[in-house]
Each structure stands twice: as structure tokens, then as C-alpha cells.
Amino acid sequence: MTKEWIKQRKRDPFYRKAKTEGYRSRAAYKLKEINNRLRMLRKGSAVIDVGASPGGWSQVARELVGDRGTVVAVDMLPMDSVEGVRFIQGDIEDPLVVERIREIRSDYDAVISDASASLSGNRTLDRGRSLALNWAVLRMSLQVLRPGGGVVVKMFQGSEVDELVEEYGPHFNNLDRIKPRSSLKRSIELYIAFRGFKGRSPEEGTS
Ligand SMILES: C[S@@+](CC[C@H](N)C(=O)[O-])C[C@H]1O[C@@H](n2cnc3c(N)ncnc32)[C@H](O)[C@@H]1O
């Protein structure tokens, strides 16, 4: 962390707002904005938050789904507990982690992923990692969503967005690309929402 970075962060209105309102990250406002637009999380919804640590999205998800809802958070890093949120520490690319998610239930309403691999600075390598990560999130989503459910993933603008949409788009009825106001101006991040899951084929199993 450079001095300039710390200075910029202190000037950032969303960072300051998160501090005042008790959210663990400024990212919390990105989920609020995405959900205001798409209404994927509602009272009673069951949701998986991938790449959850330090927990801003989990806090917002919990508020949105309320006491009757379910929030399962997953991250490779540890996360301080959020009341009402179940946490699984592990890599979403690991089939055993997916198995643990499925043991909890297999009819989730939404998968929300703010996961991003740590950047190496090598564009090709970073894009490849981001694609593999999102591929894993979508592969898992097809196994755990109820028909009609949806997925949001974070991507970096570029050709891999088209690859992902081409592969997984046919499983869903709607597709949206969102650049939240709370994303940093200089960031090339983008959220892709797949909604209206068409359901699993019999070979993919129903349980
Ligand atoms: C930008 S942070 C998420 C911030 C979070 N949404 C919040 O609001 O506090 C991205 C997270 O993705 C996690 N991550 C990256 N790759 C992952 C993977 N393969 N499996 C699980 N978590 C992963 C990182 O450990 C990191 O905590």
C-alpha cells in the first residue's frame, strides 16, 4: 500500500460511507446497486456468495434475504463471521467445496461472485485466471441453482466475457452487463448477470 493509495482511499466517498455504515468493504455498494437493478435477492432467498472475504457482500446479502433466507459464503481466505451467514473456507475450483455447498441445499435462488484472482500484472495470465475462476463459478451454479435462478460474476472487459457468455448464456433466459457507479472509474471490472436459469437436464441430476 503506497501513501498515494491510502490518500486516494480516504477521499473515496464509498470507502467513507462503508466505514460510517458498518460495511466491511466499499464493494457492499456494488451489490446494492446490482440488486436494485435486477432484484435477484429478496426476502427468503437462498444465495451463495463466492469470493466473500472480508464480507461486505455477505452483510448486504444477509440484509436482503432476512431471517428466513440462507447465505452461504465461500472464500479461500478466512473471514470473520457475519451473523446468519454460513462460511466455507476453500477454493471454488475445488470439487469438494462444491460438494459442501450442495450438502447444504441444491435449490439456491442466486449465486453472486465478486471473486477475483490476485493479479500478476501479466495481462494474458490474469485474463486466463479470471476466465478459469468464472468458469468454475458458472459450472457450480448449474449444479446448485433452482430453475429461474441467477448468477452474477465479476469480469474484466475483454474477449473472455464473450467466451463465457457463449458457453453459459444458453442455460439462461436473460443476460445483463453492469458497471456499478461504485466501481472505481479506472477499473475495467464489469459484472455479468445471467438470469432465468432454464434448469438442469436429467443427466445433470435434480438433487
Ligand atoms: C474483491 S474480494 C471480495 C470482496 C467481497 N465481495 C466483499 O464485499 O467484501 C475477492 C475475493 O475473492 C477471493 N477468491 C479469489 N479466487 C477465489 C477462489 N478460487 N475461490 C474462492 N475465493 C476466491 C479472494 O480470496 C478475495 O477475498
The ligand as a Tripos MOL2 file, in Angstrom:
@<TRIPOS>MOLECULE
LIG
   27    29     1     0     0
SMALL
NO_CHARGES

@<TRIPOS>ATOM
      1 C1        -12.6170   -8.3200   -4.1710 C.3       1 LIG1
      2 S1        -12.5160   -9.5670   -2.9370 S.3       1 LIG1
      3 C2        -14.2030   -9.7800   -2.4830 C.3       1 LIG1
      4 C3        -14.7870   -8.6830   -1.6340 C.3       1 LIG1
      5 C4        -16.1480   -9.0530   -1.0620 C.3       1 LIG1
      6 N1        -17.1510   -9.2340   -2.0980 N.3       1 LIG1
      7 C5        -16.6600   -8.0190   -0.0970 C.2       1 LIG1
      8 O1        -17.6680   -7.3700   -0.3750 O.co2     1 LIG1
      9 O2        -16.0770   -7.8770    0.9860 O.co2     1 LIG1
     10 C6        -12.2090  -11.0190   -3.8760 C.3       1 LIG1
     11 C7        -12.1020  -12.2900   -3.0740 C.3       1 LIG1
     12 O3        -12.1130  -13.4010   -3.9720 O.3       1 LIG1
     13 C8        -11.4360  -14.4640   -3.3240 C.3       1 LIG1
     14 N2        -11.1190  -15.5280   -4.2860 N.ar      1 LIG1
     15 C9        -10.3220  -15.4430   -5.3770 C.ar      1 LIG1
     16 N3        -10.2490  -16.6310   -6.0030 N.ar      1 LIG1
     17 C10       -11.0440  -17.5000   -5.3080 C.ar      1 LIG1
     18 C11       -11.3730  -18.8810   -5.4550 C.ar      1 LIG1
     19 N4        -10.8600  -19.6030   -6.4730 N.pl3     1 LIG1
     20 N5        -12.1870  -19.4550   -4.5560 N.ar      1 LIG1
     21 C12       -12.6950  -18.7170   -3.5170 C.ar      1 LIG1
     22 N6        -12.4100  -17.4070   -3.3230 N.ar      1 LIG1
     23 C13       -11.5950  -16.7920   -4.2090 C.ar      1 LIG1
     24 C14       -10.2210  -13.7730   -2.7360 C.3       1 LIG1
     25 O4         -9.6530  -14.5390   -1.7120 O.3       1 LIG1
     26 C15       -10.8230  -12.4400   -2.2510 C.3       1 LIG1
     27 O5        -11.1440  -12.4870   -0.8840 O.3       1 LIG1
@<TRIPOS>BOND
     1     1     2 1
     2     2     3 1
     3     2    10 1
     4     3     4 1
     5     4     5 1
     6     5     6 1
     7     5     7 1
     8     7     8 2
     9     7     9 1
    10    10    11 1
    11    11    12 1
    12    11    26 1
    13    12    13 1
    14    13    14 1
    15    13    24 1
    16    14    15 ar
    17    14    23 ar
    18    15    16 ar
    19    16    17 ar
    20    17    18 ar
    21    17    23 ar
    22    18    19 1
    23    18    20 ar
    24    20    21 ar
    25    21    22 ar
    26    22    23 ar
    27    24    25 1
    28    24    26 1
    29    26    27 1
@<TRIPOS>SUBSTRUCTURE
     1 LIG1         1 GROUP 0 **** ****
